[in-house]
Amino acid sequence: MRVLVGPDTDDLAELYAVPRTPWLRVNMVATVDGAATGETGTSGSINNAVDHQVFHQLRAMADAIVVGAGTARAEAYGPAGTPLVLVSRRGDVPEGLRDAPRGSVLLATCSAAEGLDAARDLLGPEQVLVLGSHRVDLPLLKQVLADRGWGHVLCEGGPHLLRDLLASGVADELCTTVVPRLVAGEHPRITQGPPVDVPLRLHLLLEAEGTLLGRWLTASPMGQ
Ligand SMILES: NC(=O)c1ccc[n+]([C@@H]2O[C@H](COP(=O)([O-])OP(=O)(O)OC[C@H]3O[C@@H](n4cnc5c(N)ncnc54)[C@H](OP(=O)(O)O)[C@@H]3O)[C@@H](O)[C@H]2O)c1
């Protein structure tokens, strides 16, 4: 792996160290033509070995993983070995997380969620975070996780959740993998939803066999 921009080290833990907590980073992969999924409709059909390496490195460094319910459903998420925080407005716990060991999966949802009672039964009431009435308050989520001792949070998408994190100014960092492929077709980008305009500052750029891995810092008040 070659460092194109950033500190001259081949130690991934050092390269991806976070400067402080609370810190929320999002990790996403896309093709050169901007597709966030491939032929199977998941990121599993576009990512590659070096993306896997960084994906697992980022998981190993995080105190908690946050994921949107759409991604957890599409990518058949199971328990992660690190606390997994599912974000769902409806309060719907995907199949693969229903039998997770108590405490390993949390749900961030809102009081109007139709699945609230069922989620409390499945996950345990203390694992269900009600953060708002009709929408999940994402800045509050970051604060609540920090209060639990989970200051370093990794979000694994998906595109709608990333858009909302950017719109609410709580994402400190976006890690991107650009794989050297073109796929055309109909695929989401790594952000989906109403427009946002978030300037980014390139902090690190790695290259491995044509794959580009970047650390982009947001200019939001929390990402300065
Ligand atoms: N390329 C990549 O790196 C990458 C990463 C992740 C996912 N993906 C792909 O993206 C696709 C899924 O896209 P997606 O946009 O549907 O994923 P998503 O953002 O994970 O899921 C959307 C769902 O998550 C919940 N959600 C998202 N933002 C929320 C918010 N602010 N408040 C409350 N709930 C929120 C809602 O769940 P409820 O409907 O339950 O209320 C919403 O319907 C899949 O094909 C997946 O493979 C790609």
The ligand as an SDF file (V2000), in Angstrom:
LIG
                    3D

 48 52  0  0  0  0  0  0  0  0999 V2000
  -21.1000    1.1930   -0.9470 N   0  0  0  0  0  0  0  0  0  0  0  0
  -21.1770    1.1710    0.3610 C   0  0  0  0  0  0  0  0  0  0  0  0
  -20.1950    1.4120    1.0590 O   0  0  0  0  0  0  0  0  0  0  0  0
  -22.4790    0.8290    1.0100 C   0  0  0  0  0  0  0  0  0  0  0  0
  -22.5950    0.9180    2.3950 C   0  0  0  0  0  0  0  0  0  0  0  0
  -23.8200    0.6120    2.9810 C   0  0  0  0  0  0  0  0  0  0  0  0
  -24.8870    0.2250    2.1940 C   0  0  0  0  0  0  0  0  0  0  0  0
  -24.7370    0.1350    0.8670 N   0  0  0  0  0  0  0  0  0  0  0  0
  -25.8620   -0.2910    0.0200 C   0  0  0  0  0  0  0  0  0  0  0  0
  -26.8720    0.6900    0.1100 O   0  0  0  0  0  0  0  0  0  0  0  0
  -28.1430    0.0600   -0.0430 C   0  0  0  0  0  0  0  0  0  0  0  0
  -29.0570    0.4590    1.0890 C   0  0  0  0  0  0  0  0  0  0  0  0
  -29.2790    1.8520    0.9700 O   0  0  0  0  0  0  0  0  0  0  0  0
  -30.1430    2.6680    2.0010 P   0  0  0  0  0  0  0  0  0  0  0  0
  -29.9550    4.1100    1.7040 O   0  0  0  0  0  0  0  0  0  0  0  0
  -31.5040    2.0950    2.0590 O   0  0  0  0  0  0  0  0  0  0  0  0
  -29.3990    2.3300    3.3580 O   0  0  0  0  0  0  0  0  0  0  0  0
  -29.5790    2.8900    4.8200 P   0  0  0  0  0  0  0  0  0  0  0  0
  -29.3500    4.3460    4.8970 O   0  0  0  0  0  0  0  0  0  0  0  0
  -28.7400    1.9960    5.6490 O   0  0  0  0  0  0  0  0  0  0  0  0
  -31.0860    2.5200    5.1470 O   0  0  0  0  0  0  0  0  0  0  0  0
  -32.1780    3.3560    5.0380 C   0  0  0  0  0  0  0  0  0  0  0  0
  -33.0770    2.9740    6.1800 C   0  0  0  0  0  0  0  0  0  0  0  0
  -32.3340    3.1200    7.3970 O   0  0  0  0  0  0  0  0  0  0  0  0
  -33.0840    3.8370    8.3400 C   0  0  0  0  0  0  0  0  0  0  0  0
  -32.5760    5.1870    8.4110 N   0  0  0  0  0  0  0  0  0  0  0  0
  -31.6770    5.7850    7.6020 C   0  0  0  0  0  0  0  0  0  0  0  0
  -31.4380    7.0280    8.0070 N   0  0  0  0  0  0  0  0  0  0  0  0
  -32.2060    7.2190    9.0860 C   0  0  0  0  0  0  0  0  0  0  0  0
  -32.4180    8.3010    9.9570 C   0  0  0  0  0  0  0  0  0  0  0  0
  -31.7910    9.4800    9.7880 N   0  0  0  0  0  0  0  0  0  0  0  0
  -33.2970    8.1650   10.9690 N   0  0  0  0  0  0  0  0  0  0  0  0
  -33.9510    7.0100   11.1440 C   0  0  0  0  0  0  0  0  0  0  0  0
  -33.8080    5.9260   10.3560 N   0  0  0  0  0  0  0  0  0  0  0  0
  -32.9360    6.0480    9.3360 C   0  0  0  0  0  0  0  0  0  0  0  0
  -34.5180    3.7870    7.8270 C   0  0  0  0  0  0  0  0  0  0  0  0
  -34.9680    2.5110    8.2610 O   0  0  0  0  0  0  0  0  0  0  0  0
  -36.4860    2.0740    8.4890 P   0  0  0  0  0  0  0  0  0  0  0  0
  -37.0270    1.9120    7.1110 O   0  0  0  0  0  0  0  0  0  0  0  0
  -36.3640    0.7760    9.2230 O   0  0  0  0  0  0  0  0  0  0  0  0
  -37.1540    3.1520    9.2700 O   0  0  0  0  0  0  0  0  0  0  0  0
  -34.3060    3.8540    6.3330 C   0  0  0  0  0  0  0  0  0  0  0  0
  -35.3950    3.3450    5.5880 O   0  0  0  0  0  0  0  0  0  0  0  0
  -27.9010   -1.4250   -0.0950 C   0  0  0  0  0  0  0  0  0  0  0  0
  -27.8980   -1.8150   -1.4340 O   0  0  0  0  0  0  0  0  0  0  0  0
  -26.5140   -1.5710    0.4830 C   0  0  0  0  0  0  0  0  0  0  0  0
  -25.8670   -2.7030    0.0010 O   0  0  0  0  0  0  0  0  0  0  0  0
  -23.5540    0.4320    0.2360 C   0  0  0  0  0  0  0  0  0  0  0  0
  1  2  1  0
  2  3  2  0
  2  4  1  0
  4  5  1  0
  4 48  2  0
  5  6  2  0
  6  7  1  0
  7  8  2  0
  8  9  1  0
  8 48  1  0
  9 10  1  0
  9 46  1  0
 10 11  1  0
 11 12  1  0
 11 44  1  0
 12 13  1  0
 13 14  1  0
 14 15  2  0
 14 16  1  0
 14 17  1  0
 17 18  1  0
 18 19  2  0
 18 20  1  0
 18 21  1  0
 21 22  1  0
 22 23  1  0
 23 24  1  0
 23 42  1  0
 24 25  1  0
 25 26  1  0
 25 36  1  0
 26 27  1  0
 26 35  1  0
 27 28  2  0
 28 29  1  0
 29 30  1  0
 29 35  2  0
 30 31  1  0
 30 32  2  0
 32 33  1  0
 33 34  2  0
 34 35  1  0
 36 37  1  0
 36 42  1  0
 37 38  1  0
 38 39  2  0
 38 40  1  0
 38 41  1  0
 42 43  1  0
 44 45  1  0
 44 46  1  0
 46 47  1  0
M  CHG  2   8   1  16  -1
M  END
$$$$
